[in-house]
Amino acid sequence: MKTILLSLAILIAALSDAPRAEATDAPLNVVVIVSDDHRADVLGCAGHPIVRTPNLDRLAADGVRFENAFVTTSICAASRASILTGLPERAHHFTFGRPPLAESLVETSYPARLRAAGHRTGFVGKFGISVEGGRTTIDRMFDEFTPITRTPYLKTLPDGSTRHATDLIGDAAVDFLERAATNQPFCLSISFNAGHAEDGDLDEHFPPPPAEADLHADVPMPRPRLDGGRHFEGQPAFLRESMNRDRYRWRWDEPEKYDRNLRNYFRMLAGLDRNVGRVLTALDRLGLSDDTMVIFLGDNGYYMGERGFAGKWSHYEESLRIPMIVFDPRLDADRRGRVDDTLVLNLDVAPTVLTAAALPQPASPAAGRPLPIMSIMSIMPDAALRASPRAGFLCEHGMKHPEIPRWVGYRTGDLKYARYLDHPEGGEFLHDLRTDPDESVNLADVPAGATDLAEMRRACDAAILEATAAGPPLPRVLMIGDSISMGYHATVAAGLDDEATVVRPRENCEGTTRGADRIEAWLDLDGGDFDVVHFNFGLHDLKRVRPDGRNSDDPTDAPQADLDRYESQLRRILEAIVASGAVPVFCTTTPVPNGGVRPHREPTDVDRYNARALEIMTEHGVAVNDLNAFATSRLTEIQVPVNVHFTKAGSAVLGDAVASRIRAILRGRN
């Protein structure tokens, strides 16, 4: 009974804070504005002493500012996919170096759903993601799509004049609003490049719009609060040597460079704010403000020298915290201007937009939930649960880059846990945010933190399972091959661990004789339905065998499958793969060294069998992974002497090459 009463109390409290909206109200217009590389505290209304953001401050005064807003992945590609879909990276699978965002997820993104429901949808600015199907799919999301990029920020127009990308984005946004029909709701997504640095230009690294070029000229730039020293030296080596430190040397490592770049960064944000003001003014002038929800957020946090770092990517608060402001015209006057400490995420934008349009919400516990500004009665299907505060959230960074350590973690209101996936030694973190909000102390190896550590590990693992279940399954890859393939399989599986599910038969697939007999069974492994089949045959086909089929060291004995038989059987294998619907990728046979390997193989036969296989693959337009050429260029370093097999390290080298080729195929098939 107490539980029921408590639930009712929560429900009533939520309703009392909500705007007075009926389920039958017409859907709101929506404007979603995203800044780039912009941390939560870099707003005038958040108390920042330098940056000028009067228009965002006005938006906060008329709406709600969320002071505990976070991204689940701190990089633009993954975060912007999360904003569109309401799903974490673990569910939508998209970041740099990955295949495009799945078409099925694009169809459930907020712009696609609003467009299908009758809204006119527009996009201007930095899109930042690739989608399956390319422009055809984008056109199902947006009636108008106007991408505007940086590099350079200052654009030369057809008449020879120049204009800053931030101002061009403002121009396009206002133009869309001025053409918006009064009898059709709209959803406009405005995505600024500011304040992202111009990475290719370290001299003009943060180029501001001309209108802000002289701003803060005589204002001393404050040093970061966690300014290097022990805050940097206390980091593990893999973070001290990461891209966070490389970019620090680009931007913040010398006093003059620090002052110049920080001043120009603040100028860029002021230019962004000025263009937000243009949008708000247009809404007022066109009589649209009373019917339009406006959501502003950053795509990720940003290190401005804190901890001796630059960029984002890693697990600390500077990287994950973002600004978030929401104006809802239905809010009562006494509910406006408040600062809300609810833990909210970039994932929550999509369901908030859907709720404003009176559309159903995703039901997955890993998906975002409407921000606590909306009428709880319009939240579907599990209103009370979806309105209750979240206990914590999965946070991660899965992009594979040699200078950006991958990690996965979980954050609650009190604790933060992070596990760096490629650094099992010294790569686990636990911070008590109640007593150590600066995250200066790592409790992961402290006995007093053992209980919290175990609980946060469990919470993280559970959140991973929830997120994985919320999205489409990863692509499925079948690897078919001989003992060479068996040697590099583990490296391939590890290299594609969060990009594809890699399967191979337990047996040595040997040559085409066995392959032609077993291919159908292999294609059904673990439920079949493979997206890609990477296969290689040849090394067993060309080996010498006795008349009874046993291996032979005699060069005068016949090969297991002569060239014509090899071709015939390889064609049967390829036909089966194609018929299964998978994308075939043929891998050439690796070299046979001179000196008499056992059983006997002629080194020159490798070229003959590969040539015949390549004729077949060319005929059918099949992708080829030329592992022979790759191995030949480094053979003495990776192959066992007088042996067709490779050293353990050599197999790992081959595996990395195979994983890279499969990754390219997965990206290119869309």
ZIPE-V340975 format. One record per pair of residues at least 24 apart in sequence whose C-alpha atoms are under 8 Angstrom apart, sorted by the first residue. I is the first residue (numbers start at 1). J is the second residue. If there is no record, write none. Layout:
BEGIN
I/J
I/J
END
This chain:
BEGIN
7/384
10/388
11/376
11/384
14/372
14/376
14/387
15/375
15/376
17/335
17/373
18/331
18/372
18/373
18/374
18/375
18/376
19/330
19/331
19/332
19/373
19/374
19/375
20/330
20/331
20/332
20/375
21/330
21/375
23/358
23/377
23/378
26/357
27/185
27/356
27/357
27/358
28/185
28/291
28/292
28/293
28/356
28/357
29/185
29/186
29/187
29/291
29/292
29/293
29/356
29/357
30/186
30/187
30/188
30/292
30/293
30/294
30/295
30/353
30/356
31/187
31/188
31/189
31/190
31/292
31/293
31/294
31/295
32/187
32/188
32/189
32/190
32/294
32/295
32/296
33/189
33/190
33/191
33/192
33/294
33/295
33/296
33/297
34/190
34/191
34/192
34/296
34/297
34/298
34/299
35/191
35/192
35/193
35/194
35/195
35/272
35/296
35/297
35/298
35/299
36/76
36/192
36/193
36/194
36/195
36/196
36/298
36/299
36/300
37/194
37/195
37/196
37/298
37/299
37/300
37/301
37/302
37/311
37/312
38/195
38/298
38/299
38/300
38/301
38/302
38/322
38/323
39/298
39/300
39/301
39/302
39/318
39/319
39/321
39/322
39/323
40/67
40/69
40/298
40/301
40/321
40/322
40/323
40/324
41/322
41/323
42/323
43/323
50/216
50/266
51/266
51/267
51/269
51/270
52/266
52/269
52/270
52/273
53/269
53/270
53/273
53/274
54/273
55/273
55/274
55/276
55/277
56/273
56/276
56/277
56/325
59/325
59/326
59/327
60/325
60/326
60/327
60/337
60/338
61/336
61/337
61/338
62/327
62/336
62/337
63/325
63/326
63/327
63/328
63/331
63/335
63/336
63/337
63/338
64/325
64/326
64/327
64/336
64/337
64/338
64/339
64/340
64/373
65/323
65/324
65/325
65/326
65/337
65/338
65/339
65/340
66/323
66/324
66/325
66/339
66/340
66/341
66/342
66/344
67/323
67/324
67/339
67/340
67/341
67/342
68/321
68/340
68/341
68/342
68/343
68/344
69/321
69/322
69/323
69/324
69/343
69/344
69/345
69/346
70/300
70/320
70/321
70/322
70/343
70/344
70/345
70/346
71/299
71/300
71/301
71/320
71/321
71/322
71/345
71/346
71/347
71/395
72/320
72/345
72/346
72/347
72/393
72/394
72/395
72/396
73/300
73/313
73/320
73/395
73/396
73/397
74/299
74/300
74/301
74/312
74/313
74/314
74/319
74/320
74/396
74/397
75/299
75/300
75/312
75/313
75/397
76/128
76/299
76/300
77/128
77/129
78/129
79/299
79/300
79/346
80/127
80/128
80/129
80/299
81/129
82/346
82/347
83/346
83/347
83/348
83/349
83/350
84/109
84/110
84/111
84/349
84/350
85/109
85/110
85/347
85/350
86/346
86/347
86/348
86/349
86/350
86/351
86/367
86/368
87/347
87/366
87/367
87/368
87/467
87/470
87/471
88/347
88/366
88/367
88/394
88/467
89/396
89/398
90/464
90/467
90/468
90/471
91/467
91/468
91/469
91/470
91/471
91/472
92/471
92/472
93/474
93/498
93/499
95/129
95/398
95/399
96/399
97/399
97/400
98/499
98/663
98/667
99/663
99/666
99/667
99/668
99/670
100/129
100/130
100/131
100/132
100/667
100/670
101/129
101/130
101/131
101/132
102/131
102/132
103/131
103/132
103/133
103/137
106/131
106/137
106/141
107/140
107/141
109/141
109/350
110/350
110/351
110/353
110/354
111/141
111/142
111/187
112/140
112/141
112/142
113/141
113/354
114/187
114/354
114/357
115/140
115/141
115/142
115/143
118/184
118/185
119/184
119/185
119/186
119/187
120/180
120/184
120/185
120/186
120/187
121/186
121/187
121/188
121/189
122/146
122/176
122/186
122/187
122/188
122/189
123/147
123/188
123/189
123/190
123/191
124/148
124/169
124/172
124/173
124/188
124/189
124/190
124/191
125/149
125/169
125/190
125/191
125/192
125/193
126/191
126/192
126/193
127/191
132/670
133/670
134/670
146/172
149/193
150/193
150/198
151/198
151/200
152/198
153/198
153/207
154/209
164/208
164/209
164/210
165/193
166/192
166/193
166/194
166/209
166/271
166/272
166/275
167/209
167/271
167/275
170/275
170/276
170/278
170/279
173/279
174/278
174/279
174/282
177/282
177/283
178/282
178/286
192/272
194/268
194/269
194/272
195/265
195/268
195/269
197/265
202/250
202/251
205/251
205/261
206/261
206/264
206/265
206/268
207/264
207/265
207/268
208/264
208/265
208/267
208/268
208/271
209/267
209/268
209/271
211/271
212/267
212/268
212/270
212/271
213/264
213/267
215/267
216/263
216/267
217/263
220/259
221/259
221/262
221/263
224/304
224/305
224/306
225/306
226/305
226/306
226/307
227/305
227/306
227/307
227/308
228/305
228/306
228/307
228/308
229/307
229/308
231/306
231/307
231/308
231/440
232/307
232/308
232/309
236/426
236/427
238/405
238/423
239/405
241/403
242/403
242/404
242/405
243/311
243/403
243/404
244/309
244/310
244/311
244/312
244/313
244/404
245/308
245/309
245/310
246/310
247/309
247/310
247/311
248/305
248/308
248/309
248/310
248/311
251/310
252/304
252/305
252/310
262/304
289/329
290/329
290/330
291/329
292/328
292/329
293/326
293/327
293/328
293/329
293/356
294/326
294/327
294/328
295/324
295/325
295/326
295/327
295/349
296/323
296/324
296/325
296/326
297/322
297/323
297/324
297/325
297/346
298/322
298/323
298/324
299/346
313/397
313/404
314/397
314/404
314/405
314/407
315/396
315/407
315/409
315/418
316/439
328/373
331/373
342/389
343/389
343/390
343/392
343/413
344/371
355/379
364/466
364/470
365/466
365/470
366/463
366/466
366/467
366/470
367/467
367/470
393/463
394/460
394/463
394/464
398/498
408/460
409/460
410/456
410/459
410/460
410/463
416/456
417/453
417/456
417/457
417/460
474/498
474/499
474/500
474/501
475/499
475/500
475/501
475/530
475/531
475/532
475/666
476/500
476/501
476/502
476/503
476/529
476/530
476/531
476/532
477/501
477/502
477/503
477/530
477/531
477/532
477/533
477/534
478/502
478/503
478/504
478/523
478/530
478/532
478/533
478/534
479/503
479/504
479/505
479/533
479/534
479/535
480/504
480/505
480/509
480/533
480/534
480/535
480/536
481/508
481/509
481/510
481/535
481/536
481/537
482/508
482/509
482/510
482/511
482/536
482/537
482/539
482/540
483/508
483/509
483/510
483/645
484/645
484/646
484/651
487/646
487/648
487/651
488/651
488/652
488/654
488/655
489/655
490/655
491/651
491/652
491/655
491/656
491/659
492/655
492/656
492/658
492/659
493/659
495/656
495/659
496/659
496/663
510/537
510/539
510/540
510/541
511/537
511/538
511/539
511/540
511/541
512/537
512/538
512/541
512/561
512/566
512/569
512/570
512/573
513/541
513/561
513/566
513/569
515/569
515/573
516/569
516/570
516/572
516/573
519/573
519/576
520/576
523/577
523/580
529/580
529/581
529/582
530/580
530/581
530/582
531/581
531/582
531/583
532/582
532/583
532/584
532/585
532/666
533/577
533/582
533/583
533/584
533/585
534/584
534/585
534/586
534/587
534/662
535/584
535/585
535/586
535/587
536/586
536/587
536/588
536/589
537/570
537/587
537/588
537/589
538/566
538/588
538/589
538/606
538/609
538/610
539/589
539/590
539/606
541/566
542/601
542/602
542/605
542/606
542/609
543/599
543/600
543/601
543/602
544/599
544/600
544/601
545/599
551/599
552/598
552/599
552/600
553/598
553/599
553/600
554/600
555/600
555/601
555/602
563/609
563/612
566/609
567/612
567/613
567/616
570/613
571/616
584/622
584/623
585/622
585/623
585/624
585/625
586/617
586/622
586/623
586/624
586/625
587/624
587/625
587/626
587/627
588/624
588/625
588/626
588/627
588/628
589/627
589/628
590/627
590/628
590/629
590/631
590/632
590/644
591/628
591/631
591/632
591/644
592/643
592/644
593/641
593/642
593/643
593/644
594/642
595/642
596/642
597/642
597/643
597/644
598/643
625/658
625/661
627/654
627/657
627/658
END
